[in-house]
Amino acid sequence: MSGKLKIHVDQDKCQGHARCKSLAPELFNLDEFGNAHEVGDGSVPAGLEDKAWLAKANCPEIAIEVTEE
């Protein structure tokens, strides 16, 4: 059994492509500039782990970090 996942969006890298939001709307919010931010503290709810990895893999700026706790 693996640990809980956490996501973090690097604001210096995010360019507002919003692919993460379209792939995993439960995990990301967009600010007024269209840049993505992790929802809450970035904890990934059980069952959404695949979406976290998918969002990371599809970010053209490599701005999403996924870590295991």
N, C-alpha and C positions, 0 to 999 in steps of 0.2 A: 504493500500500500504506500503510495507516494504521498508526500506532504501537500499542503494546500498551496495553490499557485497564487502569485500576486503579479499584477501588471503595472507597468509605469510607462508613461509617455514622456520622452525627452523633448521638452519644449523648444530647445535649441535646434532640434532636427525636424520637428513636425512642420510640414509645409501645407497642411490642410487638404490633403487629397481625400480624406474621410473614408478611405476603404475600410478601415477598422470599424467605423460606425455602421457601414452598410453590412459588413460581415458579422459583427457581434454587437448589435445595438444595446444589448443588456450590459455590456462592459465599458462602453465609451460614451461620453457626452462631447458635444462640440460647443466651443465658446462663440462669442459674437463675431470672431474673425474666421470661424470655420476650423480652428485647430482643435485637435482631439485632446481630451483629458480622461484619465481613468475614472470610473464611477466610484464614489466613496474613497476608501483607503486603498483601492486597487485589488482587494481580495476577490478572487474568482470563485463564484458559487459552485458547488458540486454540480457536475453535469455540463458545465460550460468550459471545461478545460480545453476541449478540442477547438472551440471558437477562439480562445485566447491564443493558442498556437497558430491558428489559421490567420488571425489578424496580424500577428507578428510576421508571419511568412509573407504576407501580402503588402506590407508597408514598404512603399518605394523608397522611403528615406531611412529605413531601418531605425525608426524612432521608438519602437515599442520593445520594452524589456519584459521578459517573463521570467520570474524567479520562483523556485520552490522553497517553501518554508520548512 
